[in-house]
Amino acid sequence: MPLYEAKKRVMVLLVIAHPDDETMFFTPALRALSVAGHRIFILCVSNGNYEGLGRIRTYELRDAVHHLGVSPSDVTVLDYDAFQDGGQWDKQALSCVLLRHMEVLSVDLVLSFDAGGVSGHRNHSSCFDALQEVYTRGVIPEDVQIFVLDSVSILRKYLGIFDAPMSIARSPFHYFARGRDVAAAWRAMYTHRSQFVWFRFLYMIFSRYVYINTFRRIAPISKIPVAKRKSKTS
């Protein structure tokens, strides 16, 4: 079933860590939401400047997104000292940035990584940590829904489309890419030329995330009360 069933046009915010995350991990969802007529904004927290290619990767991202149904004008790429590629990102600082974007864009739906970050990259996980923070604190509007992309085992990750039965069984929120969507993913990934090395070529063939997206709704972290110690009486 889709993440958001509504007759109105929904405002969607995708939060990613680096240019090319949108293509490598979220293509099925982005294409489906775009075809359904929803408007998609992308917030890329870093410009991927780990190897000094930040400016190039920013241009590549803006060129790639139109293949996925996103307008380049709806893409924001940050280049803050606090959120550099590969660095440790402060949860509180990032949560403030994300909350501000949610409010300014009046979004209905937010998508991002889960705690595992799909690949285990700490910047991916930081996106989740910041969203978890704003959700648990209860500072986002009540009607905003946040869904995170399921991380799966290494075996399932590279089963490609053959992971479909398990995906359907384990998540009610899923999107499956059609042939034209897979072709769009390849065109978008080719646009990320600075990153399209041999192992990403193999990734695009075998990764389930090119064909399947499954999500879960984010939930607040329960606050467990600390038991009071009983005072000793003499």
Legacy VTK file of the C-alpha trace (Angstrom):
# vtk DataFile Version 3.0
C-alpha trace
ASCII
DATASET POLYDATA
POINTS 234 float
0.000 0.000 0.000
1.203 3.582 -0.602
2.551 5.695 2.230
0.002 8.435 1.842
-3.497 7.962 0.489
-5.037 11.331 -0.228
-7.015 13.006 -2.977
-5.137 16.262 -2.485
-1.643 16.974 -3.728
0.795 15.985 -0.988
4.004 17.850 -0.183
6.816 15.325 0.316
10.262 15.991 1.796
13.040 13.472 1.180
15.994 13.897 3.542
19.243 12.387 2.249
22.870 12.633 3.314
24.716 12.821 -0.023
24.072 13.438 -3.713
23.183 10.084 -5.363
21.343 8.754 -2.270
18.059 9.689 -3.943
18.851 7.451 -6.919
20.578 4.537 -5.213
18.007 4.069 -2.458
14.704 5.891 -3.077
13.910 5.655 -6.806
10.813 3.385 -6.545
9.133 5.668 -3.998
10.077 8.905 -5.741
8.814 7.725 -9.105
5.537 6.447 -7.657
4.872 9.609 -5.665
5.673 11.760 -8.682
3.369 9.784 -10.971
0.616 10.177 -8.357
0.947 13.944 -8.756
2.598 14.791 -5.464
5.289 17.452 -5.167
8.655 16.220 -3.909
11.317 18.319 -2.221
14.795 16.958 -1.555
17.017 18.171 1.260
20.580 16.910 0.865
22.385 17.536 4.150
25.903 17.518 2.649
27.278 18.115 -0.821
29.429 14.972 -0.715
32.692 16.876 -0.584
34.751 14.075 1.003
36.994 13.864 -2.078
36.734 17.558 -2.942
33.953 16.994 -5.481
31.183 18.832 -3.648
30.434 21.363 -6.367
30.425 18.719 -9.099
28.199 16.399 -7.081
25.739 19.224 -6.422
25.404 19.841 -10.162
25.015 16.124 -10.781
22.208 15.878 -8.238
20.267 18.737 -9.792
20.658 17.141 -13.234
19.691 13.668 -12.021
16.462 14.406 -10.174
14.338 15.244 -13.197
14.648 11.585 -14.238
12.941 10.724 -10.938
10.100 13.225 -11.271
11.576 15.964 -9.098
12.130 19.557 -10.174
15.743 20.758 -9.766
14.334 23.931 -8.177
12.895 21.784 -5.363
16.339 20.480 -4.366
18.318 22.046 -1.512
21.950 21.045 -0.948
23.591 22.194 2.277
27.285 22.950 2.689
27.590 23.659 6.408
30.774 23.044 8.350
28.713 21.073 10.873
27.464 18.607 8.240
30.438 17.659 6.100
30.557 14.336 4.265
31.920 11.587 6.512
31.992 13.722 9.644
30.059 13.278 12.869
26.812 15.247 12.667
25.265 16.783 15.758
21.754 15.436 16.262
20.368 18.563 17.897
21.733 20.915 15.243
20.463 18.774 12.375
17.045 18.329 13.970
16.648 22.132 14.048
17.529 22.345 10.341
15.066 19.595 9.425
12.268 21.105 11.497
12.785 24.458 9.818
12.495 22.892 6.359
9.336 21.024 7.345
7.734 24.244 8.530
8.798 26.422 5.603
7.716 23.874 2.987
4.508 22.894 4.836
5.193 19.241 4.137
2.739 16.407 4.752
5.148 13.498 4.419
8.846 13.063 5.247
11.009 10.184 3.974
14.543 9.281 5.009
16.817 6.476 6.201
16.216 4.274 9.230
18.741 3.773 12.035
20.712 1.278 9.936
21.087 3.757 7.106
20.806 0.927 4.506
24.588 0.780 4.096
25.569 1.529 7.686
26.978 4.946 6.737
26.903 7.130 9.828
25.682 10.166 7.886
22.652 8.172 6.733
21.971 7.137 10.325
22.356 10.746 11.467
19.416 11.743 9.264
17.307 9.200 11.122
18.592 10.288 14.528
17.636 13.907 13.843
14.151 12.975 12.619
13.681 10.694 15.604
14.629 13.619 17.830
12.042 16.037 16.411
9.361 13.355 16.410
9.998 12.216 19.965
10.050 15.802 21.222
6.641 16.332 19.624
7.606 19.597 17.931
6.452 18.735 14.406
2.878 19.441 13.273
0.529 16.591 14.169
-0.486 15.940 10.575
3.097 15.389 9.339
3.925 11.722 8.827
7.508 10.417 8.848
8.484 7.137 7.195
11.946 5.590 7.122
13.417 3.205 4.569
13.947 -0.332 5.843
17.521 -1.574 6.126
17.769 -5.290 5.370
20.381 -8.028 5.660
23.236 -8.143 3.167
21.671 -11.209 1.531
18.314 -9.538 0.980
19.973 -6.304 -0.084
21.428 -7.946 -3.186
18.540 -10.211 -4.141
17.189 -7.531 -6.434
13.570 -8.031 -7.465
13.634 -11.530 -5.946
13.304 -9.943 -2.516
9.731 -8.946 -3.411
7.895 -11.799 -1.582
9.701 -11.120 1.695
9.252 -7.370 1.281
5.497 -7.750 0.870
5.296 -10.086 3.848
7.261 -7.821 6.171
6.044 -4.331 5.319
2.597 -2.972 4.430
4.216 0.159 3.026
6.026 -0.678 -0.184
6.694 0.525 -3.700
7.828 -1.596 -6.629
9.600 -0.109 -9.632
8.199 -0.709 -13.084
10.482 -1.219 -16.055
10.389 2.479 -16.909
11.282 3.330 -13.298
14.346 1.089 -13.377
15.388 2.713 -16.650
14.961 6.127 -15.024
17.153 5.017 -12.116
19.919 4.055 -14.532
19.658 7.386 -16.361
19.776 9.253 -13.061
22.743 7.237 -11.810
24.617 7.805 -15.042
24.167 11.530 -14.423
26.152 11.063 -11.196
29.218 10.434 -13.354
31.764 11.239 -10.666
30.335 8.384 -8.583
29.428 5.835 -11.266
32.389 3.504 -10.729
32.390 -0.251 -11.372
30.989 -1.376 -8.002
28.059 1.023 -8.290
27.377 -0.438 -11.721
27.022 -3.835 -10.017
24.942 -2.236 -7.260
22.447 -0.935 -9.801
22.032 -4.445 -11.211
21.642 -6.396 -7.993
20.394 -4.047 -5.264
16.797 -4.473 -4.138
16.594 -0.703 -3.554
16.605 -0.097 -7.294
13.462 -2.230 -7.560
11.806 -2.161 -4.136
11.292 0.335 -1.324
9.729 -0.721 1.968
9.105 1.720 4.776
7.977 1.842 8.365
6.402 4.702 10.231
8.715 6.347 12.726
7.682 6.000 16.369
8.630 8.073 19.420
11.189 6.648 21.791
9.544 5.675 25.054
10.862 7.483 28.055
11.444 4.905 30.750
11.071 6.371 34.226
13.958 5.788 36.574
12.889 4.018 39.752
13.465 6.004 42.886
15.741 4.488 45.441
14.231 3.745 48.793
15.925 5.615 51.571
17.324 3.512 54.361
15.881 4.056 57.797
18.017 3.701 60.894
LINES 1 235
234 0 1 2 3 4 5 6 7 8 9 10 11 12 13 14 15 16 17 18 19 20 21 22 23 24 25 26 27 28 29 30 31 32 33 34 35 36 37 38 39 40 41 42 43 44 45 46 47 48 49 50 51 52 53 54 55 56 57 58 59 60 61 62 63 64 65 66 67 68 69 70 71 72 73 74 75 76 77 78 79 80 81 82 83 84 85 86 87 88 89 90 91 92 93 94 95 96 97 98 99 100 101 102 103 104 105 106 107 108 109 110 111 112 113 114 115 116 117 118 119 120 121 122 123 124 125 126 127 128 129 130 131 132 133 134 135 136 137 138 139 140 141 142 143 144 145 146 147 148 149 150 151 152 153 154 155 156 157 158 159 160 161 162 163 164 165 166 167 168 169 170 171 172 173 174 175 176 177 178 179 180 181 182 183 184 185 186 187 188 189 190 191 192 193 194 195 196 197 198 199 200 201 202 203 204 205 206 207 208 209 210 211 212 213 214 215 216 217 218 219 220 221 222 223 224 225 226 227 228 229 230 231 232 233
